[in-house]
């Protein structure tokens, strides 16, 4: 079991029972929190749970948001089915299931909307904890790579996976959102994956944080951000996020390559997102919208 550290650039990682006890009073409106030592995938666990719940749910199809986390996931995955590497005590891994009144035609916009909300929530934590002597705009180094990868100085800090779990009896869509946030040991991961990886300890160190971060604080901030984002999306669609995206956009003005399974589909200049949340890429043939799907965006 991970031990607690007194160093300010470390994250305190409670035991599963403590996670549950501390999360319960802070996640009002959520069902009983779930946290375990190990599981295959918290996303897969919740996908199964909500499908079973839907079979025995109330006639109105109501469902409180469900949260499930694990110290270790042995079969975690990212977008396009890629494996997600996480280690107990080094990665914060949890998922939430929500029933949302969002038309199927708009669901593709949920992915960047959730990415924006997560980035904003983490930036707010950075600002509240950074020392007075830290650079005023230190939190701006935390950005969003469309659609929902979080970066610190262009190195991947966290990945988010959003999956559909069907519909409730009242036709509300059920979505499951999972996140893997690196807490420490990014240097080792960078070597293992042969690309730059960041972790939360780097963020705390760069902002000269004077206090340790409790993982509970991260979970609560992110889960609440997701809940608010989905409520806003259901009411106003992606348009309410369009301007917010510009403030966290990691690809602003960059040349990018859009790839699918290793094949480059197109290259061009990233030009923000449209009102549906699609990435806009300026190519020789004109402005091309890129849908959220099995594609990778690579800076060139």
DRENTI-339350 format. One record per residue (C-alpha): residue number from 1; x, z, y. Coordinates in steps of 0.25 Angstrom, whole numbers, plus 2048, in hexadecimal, padded with zeros to 3 digits. Each point is the difference from the previous one (the first is absolute). Example, Ala and Ser with C-alpha at 12.3 -4.5 7.8 and 13.67 -1.06 7.14 Angstrom:
<sites>
[site 1 [831 81F 7EE]]
[site 2 [806 7FE 80E]]
</sites>
This chain:
<sites>
[site 1 [800 800 800]]
[site 2 [805 7FD 80E]]
[site 3 [805 80B 808]]
[site 4 [7FD 803 80E]]
[site 5 [80B 7FD 80B]]
[site 6 [802 807 80D]]
[site 7 [807 7F4 806]]
[site 8 [7F7 7FA 80B]]
[site 9 [802 7F2 7FA]]
[site 10 [7FA 803 7F3]]
[site 11 [7F2 800 7FB]]
[site 12 [7FA 80C 7F9]]
[site 13 [7F9 7FC 7F3]]
[site 14 [7F7 80A 7FA]]
[site 15 [7FC 802 7F2]]
[site 16 [7F3 7F9 7FC]]
[site 17 [7F8 80C 800]]
[site 18 [804 803 80E]]
[site 19 [7FD 7F2 804]]
[site 20 [7F2 802 7FB]]
[site 21 [7FE 80D 807]]
[site 22 [806 7FC 80D]]
[site 23 [7F9 7F2 801]]
[site 24 [7F2 805 7FD]]
[site 25 [7FD 807 80D]]
[site 26 [807 7F5 808]]
[site 27 [7F9 7F4 7FA]]
[site 28 [7F1 804 804]]
[site 29 [7F7 7F5 7FB]]
[site 30 [808 7FD 7F4]]
[site 31 [7FD 804 7F2]]
[site 32 [809 80A 7F9]]
[site 33 [80F 7FB 801]]
[site 34 [807 7FC 7F4]]
[site 35 [80F 802 7FE]]
[site 36 [808 7FF 7F3]]
[site 37 [80F 801 7FC]]
[site 38 [800 7F2 7FA]]
[site 39 [7F6 7F4 7FD]]
[site 40 [801 7F1 7FE]]
[site 41 [7FA 7FC 80D]]
[site 42 [7F7 808 80A]]
[site 43 [7FA 7F2 804]]
[site 44 [7FC 7FD 7F1]]
[site 45 [7FB 80F 7FE]]
[site 46 [7F7 7FF 80C]]
[site 47 [7FB 7F2 7FC]]
[site 48 [7FC 805 7F3]]
[site 49 [7FA 80D 806]]
[site 50 [7F7 7F8 80A]]
[site 51 [7FB 7F6 7F6]]
[site 52 [7FC 80C 7F7]]
[site 53 [7FA 807 80C]]
[site 54 [7F8 7F4 804]]
[site 55 [7F9 800 7F2]]
[site 56 [7FB 80E 802]]
[site 57 [7FF 801 80F]]
[site 58 [7F4 803 809]]
[site 59 [7F5 7F6 802]]
[site 60 [805 7FE 80E]]
[site 61 [80E 7FD 7FB]]
[site 62 [807 80A 809]]
[site 63 [80E 804 7FE]]
[site 64 [80A 809 807]]
[site 65 [80E 7FB 802]]
[site 66 [809 804 7F4]]
[site 67 [80F 803 801]]
[site 68 [809 800 7F5]]
[site 69 [80F 802 800]]
[site 70 [80C 802 7F7]]
[site 71 [80E 805 801]]
[site 72 [804 7F4 7F6]]
[site 73 [7F9 7F3 7FD]]
[site 74 [806 7F9 7F4]]
[site 75 [7F8 7F3 802]]
[site 76 [7FF 7FF 80F]]
[site 77 [7FE 7F2 806]]
[site 78 [800 7F9 80D]]
[site 79 [7FA 7F3 805]]
[site 80 [800 7F4 7F6]]
[site 81 [802 80A 7F4]]
[site 82 [80E 803 804]]
[site 83 [806 80D 7FB]]
[site 84 [801 80C 80A]]
[site 85 [80C 809 7FD]]
[site 86 [7FE 80E 804]]
[site 87 [806 80D 7FC]]
[site 88 [7FB 80E 7FF]]
[site 89 [803 808 80D]]
[site 90 [805 7F3 806]]
[site 91 [7F3 7F8 802]]
[site 92 [7F3 804 805]]
[site 93 [7F6 7F9 7F8]]
[site 94 [7F1 801 801]]
[site 95 [7F3 7F8 800]]
[site 96 [7F2 801 806]]
[site 97 [7F3 7FA 7FC]]
[site 98 [7F5 7FD 80A]]
[site 99 [7F2 7FA 800]]
[site 100 [7FF 7F7 80C]]
[site 101 [7F5 7F7 806]]
[site 102 [809 7F4 803]]
[site 103 [7FC 7F2 7FC]]
[site 104 [808 7F9 7F5]]
[site 105 [804 7F5 80A]]
[site 106 [807 80A 809]]
[site 107 [807 808 7F5]]
[site 108 [80D 7F8 802]]
[site 109 [801 806 80E]]
[site 110 [800 80F 7FA]]
[site 111 [80F 7FE 7FC]]
[site 112 [806 7FE 80D]]
[site 113 [7F6 80A 807]]
[site 114 [805 80B 7F6]]
[site 115 [80E 7FC 803]]
[site 116 [7FE 802 80F]]
[site 117 [7F9 80D 7FE]]
[site 118 [80B 806 7F7]]
[site 119 [80B 7FB 80A]]
[site 120 [7F9 807 80B]]
[site 121 [7FE 80D 7F9]]
[site 122 [80F 801 7FC]]
[site 123 [804 7FC 80E]]
[site 124 [7F7 80B 805]]
[site 125 [807 80A 7F7]]
[site 126 [80E 7FB 805]]
[site 127 [7FC 802 80E]]
[site 128 [7FA 80E 7FE]]
[site 129 [80D 805 7F8]]
[site 130 [80B 7F9 808]]
[site 131 [80A 808 808]]
[site 132 [7FF 7FF 80F]]
[site 133 [80E 7FA 800]]
[site 134 [7FC 7F5 7F7]]
[site 135 [7FE 7F2 806]]
[site 136 [7F2 7FF 806]]
[site 137 [7FC 7F4 7F7]]
[site 138 [806 804 7F3]]
[site 139 [7F3 7FE 7F9]]
[site 140 [800 7F2 804]]
[site 141 [80A 7FD 7F5]]
[site 142 [7F5 803 7F6]]
[site 143 [7F9 7F3 7FE]]
[site 144 [7F6 7F8 7F8]]
[site 145 [804 7F3 7F8]]
[site 146 [7F4 7F9 7FE]]
[site 147 [7F7 802 7F8]]
[site 148 [803 80F 7FD]]
[site 149 [80F 803 7FE]]
[site 150 [805 80B 808]]
[site 151 [80F 7FE 806]]
[site 152 [80A 809 807]]
[site 153 [80A 7F7 807]]
[site 154 [7FC 7F4 7F7]]
[site 155 [802 808 7F3]]
[site 156 [7F4 803 7F7]]
[site 157 [7FB 80E 802]]
[site 158 [7F3 7FF 7F8]]
[site 159 [7F7 7F6 7F9]]
[site 160 [7F1 800 7FF]]
[site 161 [7F7 7FA 7F5]]
[site 162 [7F1 7FE 802]]
[site 163 [7F7 7FC 7F5]]
[site 164 [7F1 7FE 7FE]]
[site 165 [7F9 808 7F6]]
[site 166 [7F2 7F9 801]]
[site 167 [7F4 805 806]]
[site 168 [7F7 80D 800]]
[site 169 [7F1 7FF 7FD]]
[site 170 [7FD 7FF 80F]]
[site 171 [80A 7F4 800]]
[site 172 [80A 807 808]]
[site 173 [80E 7FA 7FC]]
[site 174 [80A 80A 7FA]]
[site 175 [80E 7FF 804]]
[site 176 [80D 807 7FB]]
[site 177 [80C 802 809]]
[site 178 [80D 805 7FB]]
[site 179 [80D 802 807]]
[site 180 [80E 803 7FC]]
[site 181 [808 806 80B]]
[site 182 [80F 802 7FE]]
[site 183 [804 80E 804]]
[site 184 [80F 800 7FD]]
[site 185 [80B 7F9 7F8]]
[site 186 [7FE 7F3 807]]
[site 187 [80F 7FD 7FE]]
[site 188 [7FF 800 7F1]]
[site 189 [7F3 7F8 800]]
[site 190 [807 7F5 80A]]
[site 191 [80B 7FF 7F5]]
[site 192 [7F6 7FF 7F5]]
[site 193 [7F7 7F6 806]]
[site 194 [80B 7F8 808]]
[site 195 [7F9 801 80D]]
[site 196 [7FE 80A 80B]]
[site 197 [7F7 80C 7FE]]
[site 198 [7FD 80B 809]]
[site 199 [7FB 80E 7FE]]
[site 200 [7F9 80B 808]]
[site 201 [80C 808 801]]
[site 202 [807 7F5 808]]
[site 203 [7F4 800 80A]]
[site 204 [801 80F 802]]
[site 205 [80F 7FF 802]]
[site 206 [7FF 7F5 80A]]
[site 207 [7F5 807 808]]
[site 208 [808 80D 800]]
[site 209 [7F4 807 7F9]]
[site 210 [802 810 801]]
[site 211 [7F6 803 7F5]]
[site 212 [7FF 7FB 7F1]]
[site 213 [7F4 7F8 7FD]]
[site 214 [7F6 805 7F6]]
[site 215 [7FB 7F5 7F6]]
[site 216 [7F2 806 802]]
[site 217 [801 7FC 80F]]
[site 218 [803 7F2 7FC]]
[site 219 [7F5 7FF 7F6]]
[site 220 [7F6 806 809]]
[site 221 [804 7F7 80C]]
[site 222 [800 7F3 7F8]]
[site 223 [7F3 803 7F8]]
[site 224 [7F8 803 80D]]
[site 225 [806 7F3 807]]
[site 226 [7FB 7F8 7F4]]
[site 227 [7F2 806 801]]
[site 228 [7FF 7FE 80F]]
[site 229 [805 7F2 7FF]]
[site 230 [7F6 7FC 7F5]]
[site 231 [7F5 806 809]]
[site 232 [805 7F8 80C]]
[site 233 [801 7F3 7F7]]
[site 234 [7F2 802 7FB]]
[site 235 [7FA 801 80E]]
[site 236 [809 7F6 808]]
[site 237 [807 7F8 7F6]]
[site 238 [80F 7FC 801]]
[site 239 [7FF 7FD 80F]]
[site 240 [801 80E 804]]
[site 241 [80E 800 7F9]]
[site 242 [805 7F3 805]]
[site 243 [806 806 80D]]
[site 244 [806 80C 7F9]]
[site 245 [807 7F7 7F6]]
[site 246 [808 7FA 80B]]
[site 247 [806 80E 804]]
[site 248 [805 802 7F1]]
[site 249 [803 7F2 7FC]]
[site 250 [80E 7FF 7F9]]
[site 251 [800 7F1 800]]
[site 252 [7FD 7FD 80F]]
[site 253 [807 7F3 804]]
[site 254 [807 7FF 7F3]]
[site 255 [802 7F4 7F7]]
[site 256 [7FA 802 7F2]]
[site 257 [7FF 7FA 7F3]]
[site 258 [7F3 801 7F8]]
[site 259 [802 801 7F1]]
[site 260 [7F8 800 7F4]]
[site 261 [807 804 7F3]]
[site 262 [80D 7FC 805]]
[site 263 [7FC 7F3 806]]
[site 264 [800 7FE 80F]]
[site 265 [7F2 7FB 805]]
[site 266 [803 7FE 80E]]
[site 267 [80A 805 80B]]
[site 268 [7FE 802 80F]]
[site 269 [7FF 80A 80B]]
[site 270 [7F7 80D 7FE]]
[site 271 [7F5 800 80B]]
[site 272 [7F9 80D 7FE]]
[site 273 [7F2 800 7F9]]
[site 274 [7F2 7FA 802]]
[site 275 [7F3 808 801]]
[site 276 [7FF 800 7F0]]
[site 277 [80E 806 7FF]]
[site 278 [807 7F3 7FB]]
[site 279 [80E 7FF 804]]
[site 280 [802 7F4 809]]
[site 281 [80C 7F7 7FE]]
[site 282 [804 7F5 809]]
[site 283 [805 7F4 7F9]]
[site 284 [804 7F2 803]]
[site 285 [7F2 7FC 7FC]]
[site 286 [7F9 80B 809]]
[site 287 [7FB 80E 7FE]]
[site 288 [7FE 804 7F2]]
[site 289 [7F8 80C 7FB]]
[site 290 [806 808 7F4]]
[site 291 [7F6 808 7F8]]
[site 292 [803 80D 7FA]]
[site 293 [803 7FD 7F1]]
[site 294 [80C 7FE 7F7]]
[site 295 [809 7FB 80A]]
[site 296 [80D 806 806]]
[site 297 [804 7FF 80E]]
[site 298 [80F 7FF 802]]
[site 299 [808 800 80E]]
[site 300 [809 7F4 800]]
</sites>
